[in-house]
Amino acid sequence: MQKRYLLAPGPTQIPPEVLLKMAEPILHHRNPMFEEIVAEVREDLKWLFGTKNEVLFFASSGTGAMEGAVTNMLSPNDKAIVVRSGKFGDRWANICKAYGIQTVEINVPWGDEIDPALVEKALKENPDTKAVYTHATETSTGVRYPVREIATIVKNYPNTICVIDGITGVGVFELPMDEWGIDILVAGSQKAFMLPPGLAFAGVSDKAWAMNKTSKMPRFYFNWTKELTNLQKNQTNFTPAISLIVGLRESLRMMKEEGLEKIYKRAEILARATREGAIALGLKPFAKNPSPAVTAIYAPEGIDGQAIYKSLWKKYGVTGAGGQDHLKGKIFRIATLGYADKYDVVTAMAALEFTLKDLGHKFKMGSGVGRALEVLQEL
Amino acid sequence: MQKRYLLAPGPTQIPPEVLLKMAEPILHHRNPMFEEIVAEVREDLKWLFGTKNEVLFFASSGTGAMEGAVTNMLSPNDKAIVVRSGKFGDRWANICKAYGIQTVEINVPWGDEIDPALVEKALKENPDTKAVYTHATETSTGVRYPVREIATIVKNYPNTICVIDGITGVGVFELPMDEWGIDILVAGSQKAFMLPPGLAFAGVSDKAWAMNKTSKMPRFYFNWTKELTNLQKNQTNFTPAISLIVGLRESLRMMKEEGLEKIYKRAEILARATREGAIALGLKPFAKNPSPAVTAIYAPEGIDGQAIYKSLWKKYGVTGAGGQDHLKGKIFRIATLGYADKYDVVTAMAALEFTLKDLGHKFKMGSGVGRALEVLQEL
């Protein structure tokens, strides 16, 4: 018998009531029963994204909405600024490259804080920039980006939009689109939405819709104007991921019942408890400005990060994540976004202590869990 | 109390055992437990598609794989032949248009048989054609296309690929890729796969992979070469629709247990029983060469097809489909693909009789069901 605990940065745990709702007989999408669900979801998504505009959704991974944020806005040879400080910064750059966009890259060492002044400088040097592509959390490093500051800078450039990959951010900490001036906010179902993967989201500002009018990039499946027209009739352009949308109504209802303030506070405390527990075990957090979504931790001297991740998963039933690309073996990650509570952190910390003892790391048993409990008391 | 019966041409009914499997706690996709599932699914998809090559899958609607069959094969200004005889023929044409492909259109009145000689003629007149895009079933009209004959013709053109939208076809009737020379066979999860929508498939021949090498179309989310490389490691390029893939393993196991011959025979008899029952009620089938997947039926003189579809759905609990575009009001459709058995046809026919009586059509009660039963006895 081995119970399994999922604390990866996506997919995340799904509440049983959402799983069971999705297991009901499927609805047909071209009828009023489904349209009622879409109508409710539209309103709740506006609430979650902090926008008066529609939030589009697509049957795809989050990357599909990232691609759409390039192909629905820019034209070939347009210029864009991309902040690269991890695997998903690379993704923005790669999407731009695939579609013939000239990119100005702001390269920051993985794990370091992002200085908004670098964006300001890049914009001054490249006043013809059409879009700034960056993140809420860089999932591969656990760094939280200064979204508000970046959005405030971009706001001053009337012909530039601020595009945030909020896949590991929306529903974890505040990212109010309209208030902060975020022009496109992308999200994915398998994170704080507490759903399986397969549904991507994009909130779109008036400034972005205006830019869309001049965009000359080929597109079909991710055609945002067609999606908007359909959404306004509580429909989708193509067959939607029906069961995920049915689940989405449930999970958004749960989020509304808890309230954004409590959700954000919970995520913040869970992540802090994870970091503090790790520090009490003699480990060092990796990210300079850590995100409440996912905590990246250095493997201690002489111990392989992949061995920690694998032992957590295989021997102790806790699925976290390892390091990606050049961080493989150097860090491991534990995520606390979405349907996670204080006991998930206690479990993860206990599994980490078992694992570190096995691997020969020296510390007093219970000191990680103990420190975590102190922080978790705030919840 | 109103029980609901789903007999639409997608989404289709989902077996309870598949729904419950998908309702289990979600797995993480970057680990051996998930990779084992992908390994099994890869083999079963090859069996279902009748190919030695890999069948790619994507987190998207079927249209995503249709788009990929253009963007991964052609280059801007390439020439393609498109058979247009319904809403989904329009879709191939619209995708080609969106990506700057010159299309040679074979326009056939909706509902008519497709003459393969028209494809032969178009190819002779346009020897520089890179691809022929057509369908297994045109879902909007219920017409079955002569796939084998078309594929045999295209086979003689070494620089032209034969691309079949098999969304309403794979798992309903035989479409053996390698034997018939189909170069790309597209499918979608919400049809004969007995799953929710959100997963698209594409089987790809060696001839198509060779053409892919010369394709110069921008693409990122639907990048087939990257997807292939990942699939060979039992992985996906981006976060996959995990729960659908878990469900897919179950539904493919069910299909293998029944066997393709029995599945195809069942679909053929269910559709025939639907047609014959409708004829016994004095109605006329719409499609000249009817598909076993979906049966389109003319509304009788003086009765609105939408009224039939709506009454079936609203008053009698049977979800079929209406007519699309200019066929709206003229026809209605009942689908019998996937998880449908003889009692589904009996139910649909009974609901149709109730509905037609309400709407004032003259016939002897029970004559439709009676005729259907005679046909269903063959099962």
Contacts between the chains, C-beta under 8 A, distances in Angstrom:
chain1	res1	chain2	res2	distance
A	4	B	25	6.7
A	6	B	25	7.1
A	6	B	26	6.9
A	6	B	28	6.4
A	8	B	28	5.1
A	10	B	239	6.6
A	11	B	26	5.0
A	11	B	27	7.8
A	11	B	28	6.3
A	11	B	29	7.2
A	11	B	239	7.5
A	11	B	242	6.0
A	13	B	25	7.3
A	13	B	26	7.5
A	14	B	25	7.2
A	14	B	26	5.5
A	19	B	23	4.4
A	19	B	24	7.7
A	19	B	25	7.7
A	20	B	23	6.0
A	22	B	22	7.1
A	22	B	23	6.7
A	22	B	243	7.8
A	23	B	19	4.4
A	23	B	20	6.0
A	23	B	22	6.7
A	23	B	23	3.9
A	24	B	19	7.7
A	25	B	4	6.7
A	25	B	6	7.1
A	25	B	13	7.3
A	25	B	14	7.2
A	25	B	19	7.7
A	26	B	6	6.9
A	26	B	11	5.0
A	26	B	13	7.5
A	26	B	14	5.5
A	26	B	196	5.7
A	27	B	11	7.8
A	28	B	6	6.5
A	28	B	8	5.1
A	28	B	11	6.3
A	28	B	319	4.9
A	29	B	11	7.2
A	29	B	197	7.8
A	30	B	321	7.5
A	31	B	313	6.6
A	31	B	319	7.1
A	59	B	59	7.1
A	59	B	60	5.4
A	59	B	61	4.9
A	59	B	64	7.6
A	59	B	197	6.7
A	59	B	198	5.1
A	60	B	59	5.4
A	60	B	60	5.2
A	60	B	64	7.1
A	60	B	221	6.6
A	61	B	59	4.9
A	61	B	221	7.6
A	61	B	238	4.2
A	61	B	239	4.7
A	61	B	240	7.6
A	61	B	241	7.9
A	62	B	238	7.8
A	62	B	239	7.0
A	63	B	220	7.7
A	63	B	221	5.6
A	63	B	238	4.6
A	63	B	239	7.7
A	64	B	59	7.6
A	64	B	60	7.1
A	64	B	221	4.9
A	64	B	238	8.0
A	67	B	220	5.1
A	67	B	221	4.7
A	94	B	220	7.1
A	95	B	220	5.1
A	98	B	218	5.5
A	98	B	219	6.5
A	98	B	220	4.3
A	98	B	223	7.8
A	99	B	218	4.9
A	99	B	220	7.2
A	100	B	218	6.5
A	188	B	239	7.2
A	190	B	239	6.2
A	190	B	242	7.7
A	196	B	26	5.7
A	196	B	241	6.9
A	196	B	242	5.6
A	196	B	243	4.0
A	196	B	244	7.8
A	197	B	29	7.8
A	197	B	59	6.7
A	197	B	239	4.5
A	197	B	240	6.7
A	197	B	241	5.9
A	197	B	242	5.7
A	198	B	59	5.0
A	198	B	198	4.7
A	198	B	199	8.0
A	198	B	241	3.7
A	198	B	242	7.9
A	198	B	243	7.5
A	198	B	244	6.5
A	199	B	198	8.0
A	217	B	218	7.9
A	218	B	98	5.6
A	218	B	99	4.9
A	218	B	100	6.5
A	218	B	217	7.8
A	218	B	218	7.0
A	219	B	98	6.5
A	220	B	63	7.7
A	220	B	67	5.1
A	220	B	94	7.1
A	220	B	95	5.1
A	220	B	98	4.2
A	220	B	99	7.1
A	221	B	60	6.6
A	221	B	61	7.6
A	221	B	63	5.6
A	221	B	64	4.9
A	221	B	67	4.7
A	221	B	222	7.4
A	222	B	221	7.4
A	223	B	98	7.8
A	238	B	61	4.2
A	238	B	62	7.8
A	238	B	63	4.6
A	238	B	64	8.0
A	239	B	10	6.6
A	239	B	11	7.5
A	239	B	61	4.6
A	239	B	62	7.0
A	239	B	63	7.7
A	239	B	188	7.2
A	239	B	190	6.2
A	239	B	197	4.5
A	240	B	61	7.5
A	240	B	197	6.7
A	241	B	61	7.9
A	241	B	196	6.9
A	241	B	197	5.9
A	241	B	198	3.8
A	241	B	241	7.6
A	242	B	11	6.0
A	242	B	190	7.8
A	242	B	196	5.6
A	242	B	197	5.7
A	242	B	198	7.9
A	243	B	22	7.8
A	243	B	196	4.0
A	243	B	198	7.4
A	244	B	196	7.8
A	244	B	198	6.6
A	313	B	31	6.6
A	319	B	28	4.9
A	319	B	31	7.1
A	321	B	30	7.5
